[in-house]
Amino acid sequence: MLSKLVEELQDSGTIKVSTRVKQMAQKGIKVLGFGMGEPDFDTPQYIKQAAIMAIEEGFTKYTPTTGTPELREAICDKLWKDNHLKYSPTQIIVSAGAKQAIHNIILVLCEKGQEVIMPSPYWVSYPEQVRLAGATPVLAPTSDESGFKLTPDELDKAITPRSRVLILNSPCNPTGTVYTEIEFKELVALAVERGLFVISDEVYEKITYHGMRHHSPAALAQEFYPKVITVNGFSKSYAMTGWRLGYAAGPEIIIRAATKVQDHTTSCPNSIAQRAGLAALRGDQGFIDQMLKEYDKRRLYIVERLSKIPGITCRLPGGAFYVFPKVSGLYSRKIAGKEIKNSFELVDLLIEGAGVAFVPGDCFGDDNHVRISFSTDMATIEEGMDRLEKFLTKDL
């Protein structure tokens, strides 16, 4: 009855866990949710005020498909100032979130018979967006030992005559991995040499810790610039997840093609959100530093707590607001009378027994781990770690 393509798509693991937590809350069951990648901070007041003014001024009509000229100009200024990338407004498309921007680019570049390479673990939507384009996702595995970083050797093994695109995400969701400038240069040089385009998902660029620094691949070498499409958004840096505003920057021919796709899907992004995004880029950036300080406290605390629980090991993430602890040490062990074999079973048991909700690592391509977001207040994190530790150690 439904198309084969849709039937083969996987549900979003993050949204599935979040929905379950909300449903349980409606039944009066309190589960602490650590699933969604959403800042718990409110959108800064000056950004909200810009949206209110847009409504009051009647700025509620269609805008150009690619976004308002003012916003695209501000994005160009931001990319030059922050990323050393020189773009003109005709090389920018503003979309309904970075997710749509990535999907537009995949649809433009890929078709049936072609392959898109992505490091694994990966963000849950990458493979499904590739499948929606009729192409094939190719997973290039990484590990704890490598810091979850794709190496040139692993990339070389993944490349075939059908390879079309490499997706890179730094800082990374779900692992928090941040690539160095040298690491990116080696990967992108190989990809470009072999004729691949690169989609650089930079939505967590502002969220890095203790000397870690984000690098934009398109800025690292002249020959990279025409082969890299840079994607970013407002959700993570400005706590604007519900505003649904993101953008892509790249070669004009690709952006024009992405505009055709967007013409026939969502048309323009939300006009009011665009005014808010303009204010975000032009306004005081001090809010970001305040968020970072709080995230850093949570990051250090949650890794320390997790590392003390038998059967769990956890790397300290260099960016984003997730930890990706290895939990396979809990498998094949009875917990509350049940033997756990995989990340789905573990997450299920923790929701029901401990009242804490994580996302199974299998959703990101790594069944030995789970993803835990620390984009929630410290009191919730402390209570969640107390619940987790008590539940997992009561039979020891």
Sequence and secondary structure as in RCSB ss.txt:
>XXXX:A:sequence
MLSKLVEELQDSGTIKVSTRVKQMAQKGIKVLGFGMGEPDFDTPQYIKQAAIMAIEEGFTKYTPTTGTPELREAI
CDKLWKDNHLKYSPTQIIVSAGAKQAIHNIILVLCEKGQEVIMPSPYWVSYPEQVRLAGATPVLAPTSDESGFKL
TPDELDKAITPRSRVLILNSPCNPTGTVYTEIEFKELVALAVERGLFVISDEVYEKITYHGMRHHSPAALAQEFY
PKVITVNGFSKSYAMTGWRLGYAAGPEIIIRAATKVQDHTTSCPNSIAQRAGLAALRGDQGFIDQMLKEYDKRRL
YIVERLSKIPGITCRLPGGAFYVFPKVSGLYSRKIAGKEIKNSFELVDLLIEGAGVAFVPGDCFGDDNHVRISFS
TDMATIEEGMDRLEKFLTKDL
>XXXX:A:secstr
   HHHHH    HHHHHHHHHHHHHHTT   EE       S   HHHHHHHHHHHHTT  S   TT  HHHHHHH
HHHHHHHH     GGGEEEESSHHHHHHHHHHHH  TT EEEEEES  THHHHHHHHTT EEEEEE  TTTTT  
 HHHHHHH  TTEEEEEEESS TTT     HHHHHHHHHHHHHTT EEEEE TTTT B TT     GGGS TTTG
GGEEEEEESTTTTT GGG  EEEE  HHHHHHHHHHHHTTT S  HHHHHHHHHHHHS  HHHHHHHHHHHHHHH
HHHHHHHTSTT B    SBTTEE  B GGGTTSEETTEE  SHHHHHHHHHHHTSEE EEGGGGT TTBEEEE  
S HHHHHHHHHHHHHHHHTT 
